[in-house]
Amino acid sequence: MKEDFKVYRRLLKYLTPYWGLALLVVLGFAISAATEVAVAKLLEKIINAIQNRDTDFTSLFPLFVVILIFFRGVGSFIGGYFTSVISRNLVFNIRQEVFAKILRLPSQYFLDNSSGHITAKIMFNVEQLTAASTESLRTLISQGFITIGLLGYLIYTNWMLTLCIIIFAPLIGVLIRKAGKKMRKLSILVQDTMGDVNHVVQETVAGNMVVKGFGGQSYEQERFKWHSLENLKRGLKMTAISQLNSPVVQLIMAMALSVVIWIALRPEILQDTNAGQFVSYITAAGMLSKPIKALTEINEKLQRGLAAAHSVFELIDMPEEDNSGTLTPVLKGNIVFDHVSMVYEDGHKAIEDFSLKVNAGETVAVVGRSGAGKTSLVNLLIRFQEISSGKILFDDYNIQDIELNSLRTQVAMVNQQVVLFNRSIRENIAYAQLENATDEEVIAAAKAAYAHDFIMALPQGYNTQLGAQGLNLSGGQRQRIAIARAILKDAPILVLDEATSALDNESEFYIQRAFEAAMKDRTTIVIAHRLSTIENADRIVVMDKGRIVEQGTHLELLELRGSYYQLHQRNFEE
């Protein structure tokens, strides 16, 4: 309960910039609530006017009704519209904050969580926050004013009778509390299952060719159906509790009202009450049922929103990538691994006591069996993962002392799995920090990557939209665009991570030449693939179980007839 209060208070802080609009909301709903109380009073006046044959008032009664409805409409519009303005701004601001946070989270977070669950937090959970904030406050203010107004009128009219209604309040409170606990648990489950549904959709869309190629449509349909049904079941349970809560509360209110009516009809109670006052009182008491029902439904919104708030704030409070470095040197490309080790949380040693010196402009190829720690090694270079012990130096600067963005802007990376965005080819080559590159620079990079010719053969050349992941291009073409991006970056350090392991011979030919252009005058780390880049490397480092087992030139290592020789015989004979 205490934790919920903290979370709710934190959520409400996001509304403080809109206090001016909130005053308009309060004003609007206050006007609307006043008209509700005025209905009961107007009813008393018209009944008394009919009994007393007051034709002046009965003639004006229709006008009063129109005025009343007019002000109710104005009040409802002001309150409702400005609540929505606050609500949509709240979602916008928190969604921006969550997305910005995701961009700053360490790579491990994306390994531990599926993209479906991550996007569900941004799209679904953030949307649910409005249930605990603006939606709840809207109901609380609008229906709260009506409840207070009607109770005030009832107490003013007959305070003793009104006590009979108030006595039932603790019973309603206990009911709301029990329903709230159950709805909180279900809200968390609904959000989790929504993440599962989102995950299945993203996987199926991203892997649609594999799904179709292996006849997985039925399997994916069943998987989607199962997770959707789980979401449906949780949602329906939550709805059932919410919907059951309202009629039970209304039943309690009806019991209270029946007691009031029974007592009110006693002659000793009615002695000083005229017909207008009696009807007005009973009408006002009956009108209490609707706002109290609405107020009990706040509980469902509150629990739904608080469950989402816990999830969203948990993400916002996660530790970000360590960026305590302050140095922004212009790197030449000298790299030193000094007794570096990297251990995963489960205790697995990816890199162990690794020491290596790479000189500026040198090309070093790193080879080894799958799981030898090659990719972990290059991830340490750009701090996608952190070292557990030892140190990495760039031009004698400790990697931890270099500002993170400064480091990454000076390392260009080409991966086996090329990432292209749903934008034009030009925007993909001149991405982010390169967006100010001139057309001439972009074309020069594409030519160096042997991509210019096939780009110009496309319908709109460099303005051709690539679509999702650029899947309308061949693997070799996508790879060359990635190399063009790396060449345009013009970083002193180039990392080629399994960059051509699955390409055809023609693509290899062009990409090999593109690599030669990209590697010129740069420090290059090449993770093993089947091109002659390895053979032409200044040095080859053989890894096994996170350690260096051999290093030397291609010919030197072949003569040793050790690990490299065996790898070469198996994988590089072509």
C-alpha positions as CSV (number, residue, x, y, z in Angstrom):
1,M,0.0,0.0,0.0
2,K,2.8,2.4,0.9
3,E,4.6,1.4,-2.3
4,D,1.5,2.1,-4.3
5,F,1.1,5.5,-2.7
6,K,4.7,6.4,-3.7
7,V,4.1,5.2,-7.3
8,Y,0.9,7.1,-7.5
9,R,2.4,10.3,-6.1
10,R,5.2,10.0,-8.7
11,L,2.7,9.5,-11.5
12,L,0.8,12.6,-10.4
13,K,4.0,14.7,-10.6
14,Y,3.8,14.3,-14.4
15,L,0.5,16.3,-14.2
16,T,1.9,19.3,-12.3
17,P,2.9,21.2,-15.5
18,Y,-0.8,21.2,-16.4
19,W,-2.2,22.7,-13.2
20,G,-3.7,25.6,-15.2
21,L,-5.7,23.2,-17.3
22,A,-6.5,21.2,-14.2
23,L,-8.3,24.3,-12.7
24,L,-10.4,24.4,-15.9
25,V,-11.2,20.8,-15.4
26,V,-12.3,21.4,-11.8
27,L,-14.3,24.4,-12.9
28,G,-16.1,22.5,-15.7
29,F,-17.0,19.6,-13.5
30,A,-18.1,21.9,-10.6
31,I,-20.5,23.6,-13.0
32,S,-21.8,20.2,-14.1
33,A,-22.1,18.9,-10.5
34,A,-24.0,22.0,-9.5
35,T,-26.6,21.3,-12.2
36,E,-27.2,17.8,-10.8
37,V,-28.0,19.2,-7.3
38,A,-30.1,21.9,-9.0
39,V,-32.3,19.2,-10.6
40,A,-33.4,18.0,-7.1
41,K,-34.1,21.5,-5.9
42,L,-35.9,22.4,-9.1
43,L,-38.1,19.3,-8.7
44,E,-39.1,20.5,-5.2
45,K,-39.9,24.0,-6.6
46,I,-42.1,22.7,-9.5
47,I,-44.1,20.3,-7.2
48,N,-44.7,23.0,-4.7
49,A,-45.6,25.4,-7.5
50,I,-48.1,22.9,-9.0
51,Q,-49.7,22.4,-5.5
52,N,-49.9,26.2,-4.9
53,R,-51.0,26.9,-8.5
54,D,-48.0,29.2,-9.0
55,T,-48.4,29.9,-12.7
56,D,-45.5,32.3,-12.9
57,F,-43.0,29.6,-11.9
58,T,-44.6,26.8,-13.9
59,S,-44.4,29.0,-17.0
60,L,-40.7,29.6,-16.5
61,F,-40.0,26.0,-15.6
62,P,-39.2,24.9,-19.2
63,L,-36.7,27.8,-19.5
64,F,-35.0,26.7,-16.3
65,V,-34.7,23.1,-17.7
66,V,-33.0,24.4,-20.9
67,I,-30.7,26.7,-18.9
68,L,-29.8,23.8,-16.6
69,I,-29.0,21.4,-19.5
70,F,-27.0,24.2,-21.2
71,F,-24.8,24.7,-18.2
72,R,-24.4,21.0,-17.7
73,G,-23.3,20.6,-21.3
74,V,-20.8,23.5,-21.0
75,G,-19.4,22.2,-17.7
76,S,-19.1,18.6,-19.1
77,F,-17.3,19.8,-22.3
78,I,-14.8,22.0,-20.4
79,G,-14.0,19.2,-17.9
80,G,-13.9,16.4,-20.5
81,Y,-12.0,18.2,-23.1
82,F,-9.2,19.6,-20.9
83,T,-9.0,16.2,-19.1
84,S,-8.2,14.6,-22.5
85,V,-5.7,17.3,-23.3
86,I,-3.8,16.5,-20.1
87,S,-4.2,12.8,-20.7
88,R,-2.8,12.8,-24.2
89,N,0.1,15.0,-23.1
90,L,0.8,12.7,-20.2
91,V,1.1,9.7,-22.5
92,F,3.2,11.7,-25.0
93,N,5.7,12.8,-22.3
94,I,6.1,9.5,-20.6
95,R,6.3,7.6,-23.9
96,Q,9.2,10.0,-24.9
97,E,10.9,9.4,-21.5
98,V,10.5,5.6,-21.8
99,F,11.8,5.5,-25.4
100,A,14.8,7.7,-24.5
101,K,15.5,5.4,-21.5
102,I,15.5,2.3,-23.8
103,L,18.1,4.0,-26.0
104,R,20.3,4.4,-23.0
105,L,19.9,0.9,-21.5
106,P,22.8,-1.6,-21.7
107,S,22.8,-4.3,-24.4
108,Q,22.2,-7.0,-21.8
109,Y,18.7,-5.7,-21.3
110,F,17.8,-6.4,-24.9
111,L,19.3,-9.9,-24.6
112,D,17.2,-10.6,-21.4
113,N,13.9,-9.2,-22.8
114,S,12.1,-9.9,-26.0
115,S,11.3,-7.0,-28.4
116,G,7.6,-7.8,-28.0
117,H,7.7,-7.2,-24.3
118,I,9.8,-4.1,-24.7
119,T,7.4,-2.5,-27.2
120,A,4.4,-3.5,-25.1
121,K,5.8,-1.3,-22.3
122,I,6.1,1.6,-24.7
123,M,2.8,1.2,-26.5
124,F,0.4,-0.6,-24.2
125,N,1.6,-0.1,-20.6
126,V,2.2,3.7,-21.0
127,E,-1.3,4.0,-22.4
128,Q,-2.7,2.3,-19.3
129,L,-1.1,5.0,-17.1
130,T,-4.0,7.3,-18.0
131,A,-6.3,5.0,-16.1
132,A,-4.6,5.7,-12.8
133,S,-4.0,9.4,-13.5
134,T,-6.4,11.4,-15.7
135,E,-9.2,8.9,-16.1
136,S,-9.4,8.3,-12.3
137,L,-9.0,12.0,-11.5
138,R,-11.7,12.9,-14.0
139,T,-14.2,10.4,-12.4
140,L,-13.1,11.5,-8.9
141,I,-13.6,15.2,-9.6
142,S,-16.7,15.0,-11.7
143,Q,-18.6,12.3,-9.7
144,G,-17.0,13.4,-6.4
145,F,-18.4,16.9,-6.8
146,I,-21.8,15.4,-7.6
147,T,-21.7,13.1,-4.6
148,I,-20.6,15.9,-2.3
149,G,-23.2,18.2,-3.7
150,L,-26.0,15.7,-3.3
151,L,-24.9,14.6,0.2
152,G,-24.7,18.3,1.2
153,Y,-28.2,18.9,-0.1
154,L,-29.5,15.7,1.8
155,I,-27.8,16.7,5.0
156,Y,-29.2,20.3,4.7
157,T,-32.7,18.9,4.0
158,N,-32.7,16.2,6.7
159,W,-29.4,15.2,8.4
160,M,-30.9,12.4,10.5
161,L,-32.2,10.5,7.4
162,T,-28.9,11.1,5.6
163,L,-27.0,9.3,8.4
164,C,-28.8,6.1,7.4
165,I,-27.2,6.3,4.0
166,I,-23.7,7.2,5.3
167,I,-23.8,4.1,7.7
168,F,-23.5,1.8,4.7
169,A,-20.2,3.5,3.5
170,P,-17.8,1.2,5.4
171,L,-19.4,-1.8,3.8
172,I,-18.8,-0.3,0.4
173,G,-15.2,0.5,1.4
174,V,-14.4,-3.1,2.3
175,L,-15.9,-4.4,-0.9
176,I,-13.8,-2.0,-3.0
177,R,-10.6,-2.9,-1.1
178,K,-11.1,-6.7,-1.8
179,A,-11.9,-6.2,-5.4
180,G,-8.9,-3.9,-5.8
181,K,-6.4,-6.5,-4.6
182,K,-7.8,-9.1,-7.1
183,M,-7.8,-6.5,-10.0
184,R,-4.2,-5.5,-9.3
185,K,-3.0,-9.1,-9.9
186,L,-5.1,-9.5,-13.0
187,S,-3.9,-6.2,-14.4
188,I,-0.2,-7.4,-14.1
189,L,-1.2,-10.6,-15.9
190,V,-3.0,-8.7,-18.6
191,Q,0.0,-6.6,-19.3
192,D,2.3,-9.6,-19.4
193,T,0.1,-11.5,-21.8
194,M,-0.1,-8.5,-24.0
195,G,3.7,-8.6,-24.2
196,D,3.5,-12.2,-25.2
197,V,1.0,-11.5,-27.9
198,N,3.1,-8.6,-29.2
199,H,6.2,-10.8,-29.1
200,V,4.5,-13.5,-31.3
201,V,3.4,-10.9,-33.8
202,Q,6.9,-9.3,-34.1
203,E,8.6,-12.7,-34.5
204,T,6.2,-13.8,-37.2
205,V,6.4,-10.5,-39.1
206,A,10.2,-10.4,-38.9
207,G,10.6,-14.1,-39.8
208,N,7.7,-14.3,-42.3
209,M,9.9,-16.0,-44.9
210,V,11.0,-18.8,-42.5
211,V,7.4,-19.2,-41.3
212,K,6.2,-19.6,-44.9
213,G,9.2,-21.6,-46.1
214,F,8.7,-24.2,-43.3
215,G,4.9,-24.2,-43.3
216,G,4.7,-22.6,-39.9
217,Q,1.5,-20.7,-40.5
218,S,-0.7,-23.1,-38.5
219,Y,1.9,-23.3,-35.7
220,E,2.2,-19.5,-35.4
221,Q,-1.6,-19.1,-35.7
222,E,-2.0,-21.5,-32.8
223,R,0.7,-19.7,-30.8
224,F,-0.9,-16.4,-31.4
225,K,-4.3,-17.8,-30.5
226,W,-3.1,-19.3,-27.3
227,H,-1.4,-16.1,-26.0
228,S,-4.4,-14.1,-27.1
229,L,-6.8,-16.4,-25.3
230,E,-4.6,-16.0,-22.1
231,N,-4.9,-12.2,-22.5
232,L,-8.7,-12.6,-23.1
233,K,-9.2,-14.8,-20.0
234,R,-7.3,-12.4,-17.7
235,G,-9.1,-9.4,-19.3
236,L,-12.6,-11.0,-18.8
237,K,-11.8,-12.0,-15.2
238,M,-10.9,-8.4,-14.5
239,T,-14.1,-7.1,-16.3
240,A,-16.2,-9.6,-14.3
241,I,-14.9,-8.4,-11.0
242,S,-15.3,-4.8,-12.1
243,Q,-18.8,-5.4,-13.4
244,L,-19.8,-7.4,-10.3
245,N,-18.5,-4.7,-8.1
246,S,-20.9,-2.1,-9.4
247,P,-24.2,-3.9,-9.0
248,V,-23.3,-5.0,-5.5
249,V,-22.5,-1.4,-4.6
250,Q,-25.8,-0.3,-6.1
251,L,-27.6,-3.1,-4.2
252,I,-26.1,-1.7,-1.0
253,M,-27.2,1.8,-2.0
254,A,-30.7,0.5,-2.8
255,M,-30.9,-1.1,0.7
256,A,-29.8,2.2,2.2
257,L,-32.4,4.1,0.2
258,S,-35.1,1.6,1.1
259,V,-34.3,2.2,4.8
260,V,-34.5,5.9,4.2
261,I,-37.8,5.7,2.4
262,W,-39.3,3.4,5.1
263,I,-38.2,5.8,7.8
264,A,-39.2,8.9,5.8
265,L,-42.8,7.6,5.3
266,R,-43.4,7.4,9.0
267,P,-46.0,10.0,10.0
268,E,-43.9,11.3,12.9
269,I,-41.0,12.0,10.4
270,L,-43.3,13.5,7.6
271,Q,-45.1,15.9,9.9
272,D,-43.2,19.1,8.8
273,T,-42.3,17.9,5.3
274,N,-44.3,19.0,2.2
275,A,-44.6,16.9,-0.9
276,G,-42.0,18.9,-2.9
277,Q,-39.4,18.4,-0.2
278,F,-40.1,14.7,0.2
279,V,-39.9,14.0,-3.6
280,S,-36.8,16.2,-3.8
281,Y,-35.1,14.3,-1.0
282,I,-35.9,10.9,-2.4
283,T,-34.8,12.0,-5.9
284,A,-31.5,13.3,-4.6
285,A,-30.9,10.1,-2.6
286,G,-31.7,8.0,-5.7
287,M,-29.4,10.2,-7.8
288,L,-26.5,9.3,-5.4
289,S,-26.4,5.8,-6.8
290,K,-25.0,6.8,-10.1
291,P,-22.0,8.8,-8.9
292,I,-21.1,6.3,-6.2
293,K,-21.2,3.5,-8.8
294,A,-18.9,5.6,-10.9
295,L,-16.6,6.2,-8.0
296,T,-16.4,2.5,-7.2
297,E,-15.3,1.9,-10.8
298,I,-12.3,4.1,-10.2
299,N,-10.8,1.2,-8.3
300,E,-10.6,-0.9,-11.5
301,K,-8.9,2.0,-13.4
302,L,-6.6,2.7,-10.5
303,Q,-5.4,-0.9,-10.2
304,R,-4.9,-1.2,-14.0
305,G,-3.0,2.1,-14.1
306,L,-0.9,1.4,-11.0
307,A,0.1,-2.0,-12.4
308,A,1.3,-0.3,-15.5
309,A,3.0,2.5,-13.5
310,H,5.0,-0.1,-11.6
311,S,6.1,-1.7,-14.9
312,V,7.0,1.6,-16.6
313,F,8.8,3.2,-13.6
314,E,10.7,-0.1,-13.1
315,L,12.0,0.4,-16.6
316,I,12.7,4.1,-16.1
317,D,14.7,3.4,-12.9
318,M,16.9,0.7,-14.5
319,P,20.6,1.4,-14.4
320,E,21.8,2.9,-17.7
321,E,25.0,2.2,-19.6
322,D,27.9,3.4,-17.6
323,N,29.1,6.6,-19.2
324,S,31.3,8.1,-16.6
325,G,34.2,8.8,-19.0
326,T,34.9,12.4,-19.8
327,L,37.7,12.3,-22.3
328,T,37.0,12.9,-26.0
329,P,40.4,12.1,-27.7
330,V,40.8,11.8,-31.5
331,L,41.9,8.2,-31.7
332,K,44.7,7.0,-34.0
333,G,43.8,3.3,-33.7
334,N,46.3,1.8,-31.2
335,I,44.5,-0.9,-29.1
336,V,45.8,-2.8,-26.1
337,F,43.9,-5.6,-24.3
338,D,45.6,-6.0,-21.0
339,H,44.7,-9.2,-19.1
340,V,41.0,-8.7,-20.0
341,S,38.4,-11.1,-18.7
342,M,34.6,-11.0,-19.1
343,V,32.3,-13.2,-17.0
344,Y,28.5,-13.4,-17.5
345,E,26.1,-13.3,-14.6
346,D,25.7,-17.1,-14.7
347,G,29.4,-17.5,-14.2
348,H,30.3,-18.4,-17.8
349,K,33.7,-17.0,-18.8
350,A,33.4,-15.6,-22.3
351,I,36.9,-13.9,-22.2
352,E,39.7,-15.0,-19.9
353,D,43.0,-13.3,-19.3
354,F,43.1,-12.0,-22.8
355,S,46.2,-9.8,-23.7
356,L,46.8,-8.4,-27.2
357,K,48.4,-5.3,-28.7
358,V,47.1,-3.9,-32.1
359,N,49.0,-1.1,-33.7
360,A,47.4,1.7,-35.6
361,G,46.6,0.8,-39.2
362,E,47.2,-2.9,-38.5
363,T,44.7,-5.6,-39.6
364,V,44.2,-8.4,-37.1
365,A,42.0,-11.4,-37.8
366,V,40.5,-13.3,-34.9
367,V,39.5,-16.9,-35.6
368,G,38.2,-19.7,-33.5
369,R,35.4,-22.2,-33.1
370,S,31.9,-21.1,-32.4
371,G,31.7,-20.0,-28.8
372,A,35.4,-19.2,-28.6
373,G,34.6,-15.6,-27.5
374,K,35.3,-13.7,-30.8
375,T,32.1,-11.7,-30.8
376,S,32.3,-11.0,-27.1
377,L,35.7,-9.6,-27.7
378,V,34.6,-7.0,-30.3
379,N,31.5,-6.2,-28.1
380,L,34.0,-5.1,-25.4
381,L,35.7,-2.7,-27.9
382,I,32.5,-0.6,-28.2
383,R,31.3,-1.4,-24.7
384,F,28.2,-3.2,-25.7
385,Q,29.4,-5.5,-22.9
386,E,31.7,-4.6,-20.0
387,I,35.0,-6.2,-18.9
388,S,35.0,-8.0,-15.6
389,S,38.7,-7.5,-15.0
390,G,41.8,-6.1,-16.7
391,K,41.7,-3.1,-19.0
392,I,41.4,-2.0,-22.6
393,L,43.5,1.0,-23.8
394,F,42.9,3.1,-26.9
395,D,46.1,5.2,-27.6
396,D,47.0,4.8,-23.9
397,Y,43.6,6.0,-22.8
398,N,41.6,3.6,-20.6
399,I,38.4,2.7,-22.4
400,Q,36.4,3.6,-19.2
401,D,37.8,7.1,-19.2
402,I,36.6,7.8,-22.8
403,E,33.1,9.3,-23.2
404,L,30.9,6.6,-24.6
405,N,29.5,8.5,-27.6
406,S,33.0,9.8,-28.5
407,L,34.3,6.2,-28.4
408,R,31.5,4.8,-30.6
409,T,31.7,7.5,-33.2
410,Q,35.3,6.4,-33.8
411,V,34.6,2.7,-34.3
412,A,32.8,1.5,-37.5
413,M,31.2,-1.9,-37.4
414,V,29.9,-4.2,-40.1
415,N,28.0,-7.3,-38.8
416,Q,26.9,-10.5,-40.4
417,Q,23.3,-9.5,-39.7
418,V,22.9,-6.2,-41.5
419,V,20.5,-3.7,-40.0
420,L,18.8,-1.5,-42.5
421,F,15.9,0.9,-41.8
422,N,12.7,1.6,-43.6
423,R,14.1,4.7,-45.3
424,S,15.8,5.6,-48.5
425,I,19.2,4.1,-49.4
426,R,20.8,7.5,-49.0
427,E,19.4,7.8,-45.5
428,N,20.6,4.3,-44.6
429,I,24.1,5.1,-45.8
430,A,24.2,8.6,-44.2
431,Y,22.6,7.4,-41.0
432,A,22.3,9.5,-37.8
433,Q,25.7,11.2,-37.2
434,L,26.4,11.0,-40.9
435,E,23.1,12.7,-42.0
436,N,24.9,16.0,-42.9
437,A,27.1,14.2,-45.5
438,T,26.9,15.6,-49.0
439,D,25.5,13.6,-51.9
440,E,29.0,13.5,-53.4
441,E,30.4,11.9,-50.1
442,V,27.5,9.4,-50.0
443,I,28.1,8.4,-53.6
444,A,31.9,8.1,-53.1
445,A,31.3,5.8,-50.1
446,A,28.9,3.7,-52.2
447,K,31.4,3.5,-55.0
448,A,34.1,2.4,-52.6
449,A,31.8,-0.3,-51.3
450,Y,30.9,-1.4,-54.9
451,A,27.3,-0.5,-54.3
452,H,26.9,2.4,-56.6
453,D,26.1,0.4,-59.8
454,F,23.3,-1.7,-58.3
455,I,21.9,1.4,-56.5
456,M,21.6,3.3,-59.7
457,A,19.9,0.4,-61.4
458,L,17.1,0.6,-58.8
459,P,13.9,2.6,-59.8
460,Q,14.7,5.7,-57.8
461,G,18.4,5.3,-57.2
462,Y,19.6,6.6,-53.9
463,N,16.0,7.7,-53.1
464,T,14.7,4.1,-53.3
465,Q,12.8,3.2,-50.1
466,L,14.2,-0.1,-48.7
467,G,11.1,-1.3,-46.8
468,A,11.4,-3.4,-43.6
469,Q,15.0,-4.5,-43.1
470,G,15.7,-3.9,-46.8
471,L,14.6,-7.5,-47.6
472,N,13.9,-6.5,-51.3
473,L,17.7,-6.5,-51.7
474,S,20.0,-9.5,-51.9
475,G,22.2,-10.4,-48.9
476,G,25.3,-9.1,-50.8
477,Q,23.6,-5.8,-51.7
478,R,22.5,-5.2,-48.1
479,Q,26.0,-6.0,-46.9
480,R,27.6,-3.5,-49.4
481,I,25.2,-0.7,-48.1
482,A,26.4,-1.5,-44.6
483,I,30.0,-1.3,-45.8
484,A,29.3,2.0,-47.5
485,R,27.9,3.3,-44.2
486,A,31.1,2.2,-42.4
487,I,33.3,3.9,-45.1
488,L,31.3,7.1,-44.9
489,K,31.8,7.1,-41.1
490,D,35.5,7.3,-41.8
491,A,36.4,6.0,-38.3
492,P,40.0,5.1,-37.4
493,I,38.9,1.7,-36.2
494,L,36.9,-0.8,-38.3
495,V,35.4,-4.0,-36.9
496,L,34.2,-6.7,-39.4
497,D,32.2,-9.3,-37.4
498,E,31.4,-12.4,-39.4
499,A,30.6,-10.0,-42.2
500,T,30.5,-12.3,-45.2
501,S,30.0,-15.8,-43.8
502,A,26.8,-16.5,-45.8
503,L,27.3,-14.8,-49.2
504,D,27.6,-16.2,-52.7
505,N,30.9,-16.1,-54.6
506,E,30.0,-13.1,-56.7
507,S,29.0,-11.1,-53.7
508,E,32.2,-12.2,-51.9
509,F,34.2,-10.9,-54.8
510,Y,32.7,-7.4,-54.7
511,I,32.6,-7.3,-50.9
512,Q,36.2,-8.4,-50.6
513,R,37.2,-5.5,-52.8
514,A,34.9,-3.2,-50.7
515,F,36.7,-4.4,-47.6
516,E,40.0,-3.6,-49.0
517,A,38.8,0.0,-49.6
518,A,37.3,0.2,-46.2
519,M,40.4,-1.2,-44.4
520,K,42.8,1.2,-46.0
521,D,44.7,3.3,-43.4
522,R,42.5,2.0,-40.6
523,T,43.0,-0.4,-37.6
524,T,40.9,-3.4,-38.5
525,I,39.7,-6.2,-36.4
526,V,38.3,-9.0,-38.6
527,I,36.3,-11.9,-37.0
528,A,36.7,-15.1,-38.9
529,H,34.9,-15.6,-42.2
530,R,35.9,-17.5,-45.4
531,L,37.4,-14.7,-47.5
532,S,41.1,-14.2,-48.1
533,T,41.0,-11.1,-45.8
534,I,42.2,-13.5,-43.1
535,E,45.1,-14.7,-45.1
536,N,46.1,-11.2,-46.0
537,A,45.8,-10.0,-42.3
538,D,49.0,-8.6,-40.7
539,R,48.3,-11.0,-37.8
540,I,45.9,-13.9,-37.1
541,V,44.8,-14.5,-33.5
542,V,43.4,-18.0,-32.7
543,M,41.0,-18.1,-29.8
544,D,39.6,-21.0,-27.8
545,K,37.5,-20.7,-24.6
546,G,38.1,-17.0,-24.4
547,R,41.9,-17.3,-24.5
548,I,44.6,-16.8,-27.2
549,V,46.0,-20.2,-28.2
550,E,48.0,-19.1,-31.2
551,Q,48.9,-16.0,-33.1
552,G,51.0,-15.2,-36.2
553,T,50.7,-14.8,-40.0
554,H,48.8,-17.1,-42.1
555,L,51.9,-19.0,-43.3
556,E,53.4,-19.1,-39.8
557,L,50.3,-20.6,-38.3
558,L,49.9,-23.2,-41.1
559,E,53.5,-24.4,-40.5
560,L,52.6,-24.9,-36.8
561,R,50.0,-27.4,-37.8
562,G,48.0,-26.5,-34.6
563,S,44.5,-25.1,-34.0
564,Y,44.6,-22.7,-36.9
565,Y,45.8,-25.4,-39.3
566,Q,42.8,-27.6,-38.3
567,L,40.3,-24.7,-38.6
568,H,41.8,-23.8,-42.0
569,Q,41.5,-27.4,-43.3
570,R,37.8,-27.5,-42.1
571,N,36.5,-24.1,-43.0
572,F,38.8,-22.2,-45.3
573,E,39.9,-24.8,-47.8
574,E,37.7,-23.2,-50.5
